Amino acid sequence: MSYQGIIIFKSKTLALIFKKRKIISSELKIKNFIPRNRLDYEVPGLLVFVKKKNKNIFIYNKMYYAFVFGNFYSSNNIISVCNFRISILKLQYIIYIKKLGISLIRIKLITGRRNQIRKQLKLIGFPIVMDKKYGCFLLNKVLSRKTNLKELQLFSYSLETIYENNCSKKLDAWQYLKKELPTLKEEKEDLVKN
């Protein structure tokens, strides 16, 4: 196990790791375990590993936070085609930071396609802040001058698994994720809560 990931749960058949940003998911290894999910290089969050012999695991309720450009004022379900397959997200508005023109949203990933969240948010006109691949270069440049934001603002923070004999494990990586979240110093009147 390399220093780039923190083991936060381990049993005989299941291990859950918090991956820091700018780490390739496949570089994280645990002896006799194989990965069951992946995260983009720039995204910190949870990775699931299972014993090589026991591949029977179901991962669900994958939750993310993201800062997006614009006033994302409602909750929506997005169904679209991503990488030639049906892709579904559930989005929930949390807060709008008026002064910066960005919103914090909660995302529930229903299907898991490569870059799905980033592609679908761009598709509906709310690109993720500091997304160099699918975001808006000009908006990123303006915002980086106003704030300390330099990294992709997408964070995997929670998931649930069913493994072994229907054992269930809900994992929340909030204590590890807090260090990855930006510190935006805004006046109270600049925040518009849901």
Phi, psi and omega in degrees: 000128180273167182289350184282351179228151181243123177286121181249349173203138176209131173235191179294333185239350187222139173223139178239131185236141170266117180267130175283165180289159181063038174234136175280125184309319184290348178281341179278127184224146172231131183304130179070012177240152176235148181287147178246349176215174179219160174231150176301155182310317185272357186260121173278152177155201191266133174239141180252131175238142178234157176301140184305323181283334185250092181264004182277095178213143179241125179251129180213175183051049177283120186243142180225157165246149174210144167266128180236155176284140177100172179266094180276088194266002181221175175255138185219160165252137178245125174238122179208178176262126180228123183056041176067020179223151177298135182228135184229134174230148168246128184244141179226125178290137176245305184204150176245130177257095189302316184299326182262346180071032180232155178239148171260128180232155174256137184236130172252118182274116180271312174249157182239094178251156180300126179058023184303309183300312182298317180292315184290323178293323175296319181303321181269005174091018178232071182295150180288139180299133178065024175276107184284340182269313185244358184274195181252112184305313183296313179297320178299317182296315179297314182293323180294334176285331182274337189226182175267011182284124179227340186252159175307130184262061178227131188222125175273120186238346184204148172201164176233149180227153168238128183212177181047230181268065181062027173289139181245142178221120174257133184232133178237123183259025185305317183297331177274327184286331181307324181289338182270341183285148180287156173253103180259118180267103182234150175287152182303324182289345178277349181261131178243106184273154178287000000 
